[in-house]
């Protein structure tokens, strides 16, 4: 059974990566508003996924 949280986390990463590749404003140290939103979404989902993984190991 697919893990919905994992898939959302990976989709957010792909969206951020695609934006970063195409955006001329985003750099390693700063992001445009869209890039920042995509990065924050990715980071939140990654944190939630990793937290759940750690919780499941206990």
PDB file of N, CA, C, O and CB in Angstrom:
ATOM      1  N   UNK A   1       0.847  -1.175   0.000  1.00  0.00           N
ATOM      2  CA  UNK A   1       0.000   0.000   0.000  1.00  0.00           C
ATOM      3  C   UNK A   1       0.897   1.246   0.000  1.00  0.00           C
ATOM      4  O   UNK A   1       1.784   1.357   0.846  1.00  0.00           O
ATOM      5  CB  UNK A   1      -0.966  -0.006   1.229  1.00  0.00           C
ATOM      6  N   UNK A   2       0.687   2.169  -0.918  1.00  0.00           N
ATOM      7  CA  UNK A   2       1.532   3.363  -0.987  1.00  0.00           C
ATOM      8  C   UNK A   2       1.361   4.238   0.260  1.00  0.00           C
ATOM      9  O   UNK A   2       0.275   4.329   0.832  1.00  0.00           O
ATOM     10  CB  UNK A   2       1.202   4.176  -2.248  1.00  0.00           C
ATOM     11  N   UNK A   3       2.434   4.859   0.652  1.00  0.00           N
ATOM     12  CA  UNK A   3       2.447   5.759   1.794  1.00  0.00           C
ATOM     13  C   UNK A   3       2.135   7.170   1.293  1.00  0.00           C
ATOM     14  O   UNK A   3       2.958   7.787   0.616  1.00  0.00           O
ATOM     15  CB  UNK A   3       3.824   5.711   2.539  1.00  0.00           C
ATOM     16  N   UNK A   4       0.948   7.678   1.626  1.00  0.00           N
ATOM     17  CA  UNK A   4       0.516   8.980   1.143  1.00  0.00           C
ATOM     18  C   UNK A   4       1.454  10.103   1.589  1.00  0.00           C
ATOM     19  O   UNK A   4       1.783  10.983   0.793  1.00  0.00           O
ATOM     20  CB  UNK A   4      -0.890   9.263   1.622  1.00  0.00           C
ATOM     21  N   UNK A   5       1.883  10.081   2.838  1.00  0.00           N
ATOM     22  CA  UNK A   5       2.772  11.131   3.331  1.00  0.00           C
ATOM     23  C   UNK A   5       4.102  11.103   2.579  1.00  0.00           C
ATOM     24  O   UNK A   5       4.631  12.151   2.210  1.00  0.00           O
ATOM     25  CB  UNK A   5       3.010  10.971   4.845  1.00  0.00           C
ATOM     26  N   UNK A   6       4.634   9.919   2.356  1.00  0.00           N
ATOM     27  CA  UNK A   6       5.884   9.801   1.606  1.00  0.00           C
ATOM     28  C   UNK A   6       5.717  10.336   0.184  1.00  0.00           C
ATOM     29  O   UNK A   6       6.583  11.054  -0.316  1.00  0.00           O
ATOM     30  CB  UNK A   6       6.354   8.337   1.570  1.00  0.00           C
ATOM     31  N   UNK A   7       4.620   9.992  -0.457  1.00  0.00           N
ATOM     32  CA  UNK A   7       4.395  10.446  -1.828  1.00  0.00           C
ATOM     33  C   UNK A   7       4.216  11.962  -1.892  1.00  0.00           C
ATOM     34  O   UNK A   7       4.708  12.604  -2.820  1.00  0.00           O
ATOM     35  CB  UNK A   7       3.170   9.751  -2.419  1.00  0.00           C
ATOM     36  N   UNK A   8       3.522  12.533  -0.921  1.00  0.00           N
ATOM     37  CA  UNK A   8       3.363  13.992  -0.885  1.00  0.00           C
ATOM     38  C   UNK A   8       4.707  14.671  -0.642  1.00  0.00           C
ATOM     39  O   UNK A   8       5.005  15.705  -1.240  1.00  0.00           O
ATOM     40  CB  UNK A   8       2.353  14.404   0.211  1.00  0.00           C
ATOM     41  N   UNK A   9       5.513  14.086   0.236  1.00  0.00           N
ATOM     42  CA  UNK A   9       6.845  14.616   0.521  1.00  0.00           C
ATOM     43  C   UNK A   9       7.711  14.575  -0.746  1.00  0.00           C
ATOM     44  O   UNK A   9       8.393  15.552  -1.056  1.00  0.00           O
ATOM     45  CB  UNK A   9       7.518  13.811   1.667  1.00  0.00           C
ATOM     46  N   UNK A  10       7.690  13.475  -1.466  1.00  0.00           N
ATOM     47  CA  UNK A  10       8.479  13.358  -2.693  1.00  0.00           C
ATOM     48  C   UNK A  10       7.961  14.292  -3.788  1.00  0.00           C
ATOM     49  O   UNK A  10       8.753  14.860  -4.540  1.00  0.00           O
ATOM     50  CB  UNK A  10       8.465  11.913  -3.193  1.00  0.00           C
ATOM     51  N   UNK A  11       6.654  14.455  -3.883  1.00  0.00           N
ATOM     52  CA  UNK A  11       6.072  15.379  -4.869  1.00  0.00           C
ATOM     53  C   UNK A  11       6.465  16.816  -4.561  1.00  0.00           C
ATOM     54  O   UNK A  11       6.771  17.587  -5.470  1.00  0.00           O
ATOM     55  CB  UNK A  11       4.536  15.249  -4.897  1.00  0.00           C
ATOM     56  N   UNK A  12       6.456  17.177  -3.287  1.00  0.00           N
ATOM     57  CA  UNK A  12       6.859  18.522  -2.895  1.00  0.00           C
ATOM     58  C   UNK A  12       8.331  18.753  -3.227  1.00  0.00           C
ATOM     59  O   UNK A  12       8.711  19.840  -3.663  1.00  0.00           O
ATOM     60  CB  UNK A  12       6.605  18.747  -1.392  1.00  0.00           C
ATOM     61  N   UNK A  13       9.150  17.737  -3.021  1.00  0.00           N
ATOM     62  CA  UNK A  13      10.571  17.854  -3.363  1.00  0.00           C
ATOM     63  C   UNK A  13      10.741  18.044  -4.865  1.00  0.00           C
ATOM     64  O   UNK A  13      11.526  18.887  -5.299  1.00  0.00           O
ATOM     65  CB  UNK A  13      11.351  16.609  -2.891  1.00  0.00           C
ATOM     66  N   UNK A  14      10.018  17.272  -5.651  1.00  0.00           N
ATOM     67  CA  UNK A  14      10.107  17.396  -7.109  1.00  0.00           C
ATOM     68  C   UNK A  14       9.642  18.773  -7.575  1.00  0.00           C
ATOM     69  O   UNK A  14      10.247  19.361  -8.471  1.00  0.00           O
ATOM     70  CB  UNK A  14       9.274  16.303  -7.790  1.00  0.00           C
ATOM     71  N   UNK A  15       8.570  19.290  -6.972  1.00  0.00           N
ATOM     72  CA  UNK A  15       8.060  20.614  -7.351  1.00  0.00           C
ATOM     73  C   UNK A  15       9.083  21.693  -7.008  1.00  0.00           C
ATOM     74  O   UNK A  15       9.319  22.605  -7.801  1.00  0.00           O
ATOM     75  CB  UNK A  15       6.715  20.906  -6.643  1.00  0.00           C
ATOM     76  N   UNK A  16       9.684  21.590  -5.838  1.00  0.00           N
ATOM     77  CA  UNK A  16      10.704  22.569  -5.447  1.00  0.00           C
ATOM     78  C   UNK A  16      11.908  22.484  -6.379  1.00  0.00           C
ATOM     79  O   UNK A  16      12.421  23.509  -6.829  1.00  0.00           O
ATOM     80  CB  UNK A  16      11.143  22.342  -3.985  1.00  0.00           C
ATOM     81  N   UNK A  17      12.353  21.284  -6.664  1.00  0.00           N
ATOM     82  CA  UNK A  17      13.516  21.085  -7.540  1.00  0.00           C
ATOM     83  C   UNK A  17      13.238  21.625  -8.945  1.00  0.00           C
ATOM     84  O   UNK A  17      14.102  22.268  -9.541  1.00  0.00           O
ATOM     85  CB  UNK A  17      13.889  19.586  -7.612  1.00  0.00           C
ATOM     86  N   UNK A  18      12.043  21.370  -9.476  1.00  0.00           N
ATOM     87  CA  UNK A  18      11.690  21.858 -10.815  1.00  0.00           C
ATOM     88  C   UNK A  18      11.649  23.386 -10.839  1.00  0.00           C
ATOM     89  O   UNK A  18      12.127  24.017 -11.782  1.00  0.00           O
ATOM     90  CB  UNK A  18      10.327  21.282 -11.260  1.00  0.00           C
ATOM     91  N   UNK A  19      11.073  23.967  -9.788  1.00  0.00           N
ATOM     92  CA  UNK A  19      11.021  25.424  -9.721  1.00  0.00           C
ATOM     93  C   UNK A  19      12.431  25.997  -9.646  1.00  0.00           C
ATOM     94  O   UNK A  19      12.761  26.946 -10.357  1.00  0.00           O
ATOM     95  CB  UNK A  19      10.190  25.883  -8.510  1.00  0.00           C
ATOM     96  N   UNK A  20      13.247  25.424  -8.794  1.00  0.00           N
ATOM     97  CA  UNK A  20      14.617  25.920  -8.598  1.00  0.00           C
ATOM     98  C   UNK A  20      15.412  25.859  -9.898  1.00  0.00           C
ATOM     99  O   UNK A  20      16.233  26.737 -10.163  1.00  0.00           O
ATOM    100  CB  UNK A  20      15.333  25.107  -7.506  1.00  0.00           C
ATOM    101  N   UNK A  21      15.179  24.842 -10.699  1.00  0.00           N
ATOM    102  CA  UNK A  21      15.879  24.700 -11.976  1.00  0.00           C
ATOM    103  C   UNK A  21      15.473  25.796 -12.958  1.00  0.00           C
ATOM    104  O   UNK A  21      16.306  26.294 -13.715  1.00  0.00           O
ATOM    105  CB  UNK A  21      15.598  23.324 -12.584  1.00  0.00           C
ATOM    106  N   UNK A  22      14.190  26.173 -12.945  1.00  0.00           N
ATOM    107  CA  UNK A  22      13.678  27.121 -13.927  1.00  0.00           C
ATOM    108  C   UNK A  22      13.718  28.580 -13.470  1.00  0.00           C
ATOM    109  O   UNK A  22      13.720  29.484 -14.306  1.00  0.00           O
ATOM    110  CB  UNK A  22      12.279  26.758 -14.276  1.00  0.00           C
ATOM    111  N   UNK A  23      13.749  28.822 -12.178  1.00  0.00           N
ATOM    112  CA  UNK A  23      13.643  30.185 -11.653  1.00  0.00           C
ATOM    113  C   UNK A  23      14.991  30.903 -11.712  1.00  0.00           C
ATOM    114  O   UNK A  23      16.010  30.377 -11.264  1.00  0.00           O
ATOM    115  CB  UNK A  23      13.120  30.162 -10.206  1.00  0.00           C
ATOM    116  N   UNK A  24      14.979  32.092 -12.263  1.00  0.00           N
ATOM    117  CA  UNK A  24      16.209  32.874 -12.341  1.00  0.00           C
ATOM    118  C   UNK A  24      16.445  33.700 -11.078  1.00  0.00           C
ATOM    119  O   UNK A  24      17.538  34.233 -10.885  1.00  0.00           O
ATOM    120  CB  UNK A  24      16.167  33.789 -13.553  1.00  0.00           C
ATOM    121  N   UNK A  25      15.424  33.811 -10.209  1.00  0.00           N
ATOM    122  CA  UNK A  25      15.564  34.590  -8.977  1.00  0.00           C
ATOM    123  C   UNK A  25      16.112  33.759  -7.816  1.00  0.00           C
ATOM    124  O   UNK A  25      16.804  34.294  -6.950  1.00  0.00           O
ATOM    125  CB  UNK A  25      14.225  35.183  -8.589  1.00  0.00           C
ATOM    126  N   UNK A  26      15.813  32.475  -7.789  1.00  0.00           N
ATOM    127  CA  UNK A  26      16.215  31.624  -6.676  1.00  0.00           C
ATOM    128  C   UNK A  26      17.702  31.288  -6.763  1.00  0.00           C
ATOM    129  O   UNK A  26      18.229  30.982  -7.833  1.00  0.00           O
ATOM    130  CB  UNK A  26      15.379  30.336  -6.654  1.00  0.00           C
ATOM    131  N   UNK A  27      18.362  31.356  -5.602  1.00  0.00           N
ATOM    132  CA  UNK A  27      19.766  30.970  -5.492  1.00  0.00           C
ATOM    133  C   UNK A  27      19.885  29.999  -4.320  1.00  0.00           C
ATOM    134  O   UNK A  27      18.883  29.625  -3.710  1.00  0.00           O
ATOM    135  CB  UNK A  27      20.701  32.227  -5.296  1.00  0.00           C
ATOM    136  N   UNK A  28      21.109  29.596  -4.011  1.00  0.00           N
ATOM    137  CA  UNK A  28      21.329  28.712  -2.867  1.00  0.00           C
ATOM    138  C   UNK A  28      21.022  29.400  -1.546  1.00  0.00           C
ATOM    139  O   UNK A  28      20.707  28.739  -0.556  1.00  0.00           O
ATOM    140  CB  UNK A  28      22.761  28.213  -2.861  1.00  0.00           C
ATOM    141  N   UNK A  29      21.111  30.720  -1.528  1.00  0.00           N
ATOM    142  CA  UNK A  29      20.933  31.456  -0.275  1.00  0.00           C
ATOM    143  C   UNK A  29      19.657  32.278  -0.187  1.00  0.00           C
ATOM    144  O   UNK A  29      19.325  32.766   0.894  1.00  0.00           O
ATOM    145  CB  UNK A  29      22.084  32.353  -0.072  1.00  0.00           C
ATOM    146  N   UNK A  30      18.926  32.449  -1.292  1.00  0.00           N
ATOM    147  CA  UNK A  30      17.672  33.192  -1.246  1.00  0.00           C
ATOM    148  C   UNK A  30      16.689  32.603  -2.252  1.00  0.00           C
ATOM    149  O   UNK A  30      17.079  31.982  -3.240  1.00  0.00           O
ATOM    150  CB  UNK A  30      17.911  34.695  -1.532  1.00  0.00           C
ATOM    151  N   UNK A  31      15.410  32.812  -1.974  1.00  0.00           N
ATOM    152  CA  UNK A  31      14.355  32.257  -2.826  1.00  0.00           C
ATOM    153  C   UNK A  31      13.317  33.328  -3.133  1.00  0.00           C
ATOM    154  O   UNK A  31      13.072  34.222  -2.322  1.00  0.00           O
ATOM    155  CB  UNK A  31      13.686  31.037  -2.149  1.00  0.00           C
ATOM    156  N   UNK A  32      12.720  33.229  -4.295  1.00  0.00           N
ATOM    157  CA  UNK A  32      11.587  34.082  -4.623  1.00  0.00           C
ATOM    158  C   UNK A  32      10.399  33.630  -3.778  1.00  0.00           C
ATOM    159  O   UNK A  32      10.475  32.567  -3.161  1.00  0.00           O
ATOM    160  CB  UNK A  32      11.253  34.024  -6.156  1.00  0.00           C
ATOM    161  N   UNK A  33       9.310  34.388  -3.722  1.00  0.00           N
ATOM    162  CA  UNK A  33       8.159  33.983  -2.897  1.00  0.00           C
ATOM    163  C   UNK A  33       7.619  32.588  -3.244  1.00  0.00           C
ATOM    164  O   UNK A  33       7.277  31.822  -2.343  1.00  0.00           O
ATOM    165  CB  UNK A  33       7.044  35.000  -3.048  1.00  0.00           C
ATOM    166  N   UNK A  34       7.540  32.258  -4.502  1.00  0.00           N
ATOM    167  CA  UNK A  34       7.055  30.929  -4.893  1.00  0.00           C
ATOM    168  C   UNK A  34       8.043  29.854  -4.475  1.00  0.00           C
ATOM    169  O   UNK A  34       7.646  28.810  -3.957  1.00  0.00           O
ATOM    170  CB  UNK A  34       6.813  30.863  -6.410  1.00  0.00           C
ATOM    171  N   UNK A  35       9.314  30.100  -4.694  1.00  0.00           N
ATOM    172  CA  UNK A  35      10.345  29.150  -4.294  1.00  0.00           C
ATOM    173  C   UNK A  35      10.355  28.938  -2.790  1.00  0.00           C
ATOM    174  O   UNK A  35      10.551  27.818  -2.317  1.00  0.00           O
ATOM    175  CB  UNK A  35      11.708  29.628  -4.759  1.00  0.00           C
ATOM    176  N   UNK A  36      10.144  30.013  -2.038  1.00  0.00           N
ATOM    177  CA  UNK A  36      10.104  29.899  -0.579  1.00  0.00           C
ATOM    178  C   UNK A  36       8.911  29.058  -0.135  1.00  0.00           C
ATOM    179  O   UNK A  36       9.036  28.205   0.744  1.00  0.00           O
ATOM    180  CB  UNK A  36      10.041  31.293   0.069  1.00  0.00           C
ATOM    181  N   UNK A  37       7.754  29.301  -0.747  1.00  0.00           N
ATOM    182  CA  UNK A  37       6.557  28.524  -0.416  1.00  0.00           C
ATOM    183  C   UNK A  37       6.764  27.045  -0.723  1.00  0.00           C
ATOM    184  O   UNK A  37       6.409  26.189   0.087  1.00  0.00           O
ATOM    185  CB  UNK A  37       5.340  29.056  -1.186  1.00  0.00           C
ATOM    186  N   UNK A  38       7.334  26.738  -1.885  1.00  0.00           N
ATOM    187  CA  UNK A  38       7.583  25.353  -2.264  1.00  0.00           C
ATOM    188  C   UNK A  38       8.597  24.697  -1.327  1.00  0.00           C
ATOM    189  O   UNK A  38       8.433  23.539  -0.941  1.00  0.00           O
ATOM    190  CB  UNK A  38       8.079  25.281  -3.710  1.00  0.00           C
ATOM    191  N   UNK A  39       9.642  25.439  -0.964  1.00  0.00           N
ATOM    192  CA  UNK A  39      10.650  24.890  -0.051  1.00  0.00           C
ATOM    193  C   UNK A  39      10.051  24.612   1.322  1.00  0.00           C
ATOM    194  O   UNK A  39      10.312  23.564   1.914  1.00  0.00           O
ATOM    195  CB  UNK A  39      11.837  25.854   0.081  1.00  0.00           C
ATOM    196  N   UNK A  40       9.249  25.545   1.832  1.00  0.00           N
ATOM    197  CA  UNK A  40       8.639  25.352   3.147  1.00  0.00           C
ATOM    198  C   UNK A  40       7.681  24.165   3.154  1.00  0.00           C
ATOM    199  O   UNK A  40       7.623  23.417   4.130  1.00  0.00           O
ATOM    200  CB  UNK A  40       7.902  26.617   3.576  1.00  0.00           C
ATOM    201  N   UNK A  41       6.938  23.994   2.079  1.00  0.00           N
ATOM    202  CA  UNK A  41       6.033  22.847   1.971  1.00  0.00           C
ATOM    203  C   UNK A  41       6.833  21.545   1.987  1.00  0.00           C
ATOM    204  O   UNK A  41       6.484  20.602   2.696  1.00  0.00           O
ATOM    205  CB  UNK A  41       5.179  22.941   0.680  1.00  0.00           C
ATOM    206  N   UNK A  42       7.897  21.503   1.208  1.00  0.00           N
ATOM    207  CA  UNK A  42       8.767  20.330   1.183  1.00  0.00           C
ATOM    208  C   UNK A  42       9.352  20.057   2.567  1.00  0.00           C
ATOM    209  O   UNK A  42       9.334  18.919   3.036  1.00  0.00           O
ATOM    210  CB  UNK A  42       9.894  20.521   0.158  1.00  0.00           C
ATOM    211  N   UNK A  43       9.867  21.089   3.217  1.00  0.00           N
ATOM    212  CA  UNK A  43      10.506  20.917   4.526  1.00  0.00           C
ATOM    213  C   UNK A  43       9.507  20.418   5.572  1.00  0.00           C
ATOM    214  O   UNK A  43       9.836  19.540   6.369  1.00  0.00           O
ATOM    215  CB  UNK A  43      11.134  22.241   4.990  1.00  0.00           C
ATOM    216  N   UNK A  44       8.290  20.971   5.575  1.00  0.00           N
ATOM    217  CA  UNK A  44       7.267  20.524   6.536  1.00  0.00           C
ATOM    218  C   UNK A  44       6.914  19.063   6.321  1.00  0.00           C
ATOM    219  O   UNK A  44       6.826  18.295   7.279  1.00  0.00           O
ATOM    220  CB  UNK A  44       6.003  21.384   6.418  1.00  0.00           C
ATOM    221  N   UNK A  45       6.709  18.674   5.055  1.00  0.00           N
ATOM    222  CA  UNK A  45       6.352  17.285   4.766  1.00  0.00           C
ATOM    223  C   UNK A  45       7.515  16.341   5.083  1.00  0.00           C
ATOM    224  O   UNK A  45       7.297  15.240   5.589  1.00  0.00           O
ATOM    225  CB  UNK A  45       5.935  17.136   3.294  1.00  0.00           C
ATOM    226  N   UNK A  46       8.727  16.757   4.794  1.00  0.00           N
ATOM    227  CA  UNK A  46       9.887  15.933   5.116  1.00  0.00           C
ATOM    228  C   UNK A  46       9.996  15.742   6.625  1.00  0.00           C
ATOM    229  O   UNK A  46      10.225  14.629   7.097  1.00  0.00           O
ATOM    230  CB  UNK A  46      11.176  16.567   4.560  1.00  0.00           C
ATOM    231  N   UNK A  47       9.835  16.820   7.378  1.00  0.00           N
ATOM    232  CA  UNK A  47       9.895  16.721   8.843  1.00  0.00           C
ATOM    233  C   UNK A  47       8.821  15.782   9.372  1.00  0.00           C
ATOM    234  O   UNK A  47       9.093  14.959  10.246  1.00  0.00           O
ATOM    235  CB  UNK A  47       9.737  18.108   9.484  1.00  0.00           C
ATOM    236  N   UNK A  48       7.598  15.896   8.848  1.00  0.00           N
ATOM    237  CA  UNK A  48       6.498  15.036   9.298  1.00  0.00           C
ATOM    238  C   UNK A  48       6.789  13.575   8.971  1.00  0.00           C
ATOM    239  O   UNK A  48       6.556  12.693   9.798  1.00  0.00           O
ATOM    240  CB  UNK A  48       5.170  15.469   8.648  1.00  0.00           C
ATOM    241  N   UNK A  49       7.289  13.324   7.786  1.00  0.00           N
ATOM    242  CA  UNK A  49       7.591  11.956   7.379  1.00  0.00           C
ATOM    243  C   UNK A  49       8.702  11.368   8.256  1.00  0.00           C
ATOM    244  O   UNK A  49       8.574  10.246   8.746  1.00  0.00           O
ATOM    245  CB  UNK A  49       8.001  11.914   5.891  1.00  0.00           C
ATOM    246  N   UNK A  50       9.774  12.111   8.452  1.00  0.00           N
ATOM    247  CA  UNK A  50      10.889  11.606   9.255  1.00  0.00           C
ATOM    248  C   UNK A  50      10.481  11.426  10.718  1.00  0.00           C
ATOM    249  O   UNK A  50      10.913  10.477  11.371  1.00  0.00           O
ATOM    250  CB  UNK A  50      12.088  12.556   9.157  1.00  0.00           C
ATOM    251  N   UNK A  51       9.665  12.322  11.223  1.00  0.00           N
ATOM    252  CA  UNK A  51       9.161  12.180  12.596  1.00  0.00           C
ATOM    253  C   UNK A  51       8.355  10.887  12.732  1.00  0.00           C
ATOM    254  O   UNK A  51       8.514  10.143  13.699  1.00  0.00           O
ATOM    255  CB  UNK A  51       8.289  13.402  12.989  1.00  0.00           C
ATOM    256  N   UNK A  52       7.502  10.637  11.764  1.00  0.00           N
ATOM    257  CA  UNK A  52       6.701   9.409  11.811  1.00  0.00           C
ATOM    258  C   UNK A  52       7.591   8.181  11.704  1.00  0.00           C
ATOM    259  O   UNK A  52       7.345   7.191  12.392  1.00  0.00           O
ATOM    260  CB  UNK A  52       5.655   9.403  10.684  1.00  0.00           C
ATOM    261  N   UNK A  53       8.610   8.217  10.868  1.00  0.00           N
ATOM    262  CA  UNK A  53       9.532   7.091  10.736  1.00  0.00           C
ATOM    263  C   UNK A  53      10.231   6.811  12.071  1.00  0.00           C
ATOM    264  O   UNK A  53      10.360   5.659  12.485  1.00  0.00           O
ATOM    265  CB  UNK A  53      10.576   7.375   9.631  1.00  0.00           C
ATOM    266  N   UNK A  54      10.675   7.872  12.732  1.00  0.00           N
ATOM    267  CA  UNK A  54      11.340   7.688  14.024  1.00  0.00           C
ATOM    268  C   UNK A  54      10.367   7.143  15.063  1.00  0.00           C
ATOM    269  O   UNK A  54      10.736   6.291  15.871  1.00  0.00           O
ATOM    270  CB  UNK A  54      11.945   9.013  14.511  1.00  0.00           C
ATOM    271  N   UNK A  55       9.140   7.624  15.050  1.00  0.00           N
ATOM    272  CA  UNK A  55       8.132   7.172  16.006  1.00  0.00           C
ATOM    273  C   UNK A  55       7.783   5.706  15.794  1.00  0.00           C
ATOM    274  O   UNK A  55       7.522   4.987  16.759  1.00  0.00           O
ATOM    275  CB  UNK A  55       6.875   8.026  15.896  1.00  0.00           C
ATOM    276  N   UNK A  56       7.775   5.260  14.565  1.00  0.00           N
ATOM    277  CA  UNK A  56       7.437   3.878  14.254  1.00  0.00           C
ATOM    278  C   UNK A  56       8.526   2.908  14.671  1.00  0.00           C
ATOM    279  O   UNK A  56       8.252   1.720  14.841  1.00  0.00           O
ATOM    280  CB  UNK A  56       7.167   3.732  12.783  1.00  0.00           C
ATOM    281  N   UNK A  57       9.747   3.377  14.840  1.00  0.00           N
ATOM    282  CA  UNK A  57      10.862   2.508  15.226  1.00  0.00           C
ATOM    283  C   UNK A  57      10.841   2.172  16.716  1.00  0.00           C
ATOM    284  O   UNK A  57      11.468   1.206  17.151  1.00  0.00           O
ATOM    285  CB  UNK A  57      12.186   3.169  14.868  1.00  0.00           C
ATOM    286  N   UNK A  58      10.134   2.955  17.473  1.00  0.00           N
ATOM    287  CA  UNK A  58      10.119   2.745  18.937  1.00  0.00           C
ATOM    288  C   UNK A  58       9.243   1.611  19.319  1.00  0.00           C
ATOM    289  O   UNK A  58       9.117   1.300  20.504  1.00  0.00           O
ATOM    290  CB  UNK A  58       9.666   3.982  19.659  1.00  0.00           C
TER     291      UNK A  58
END
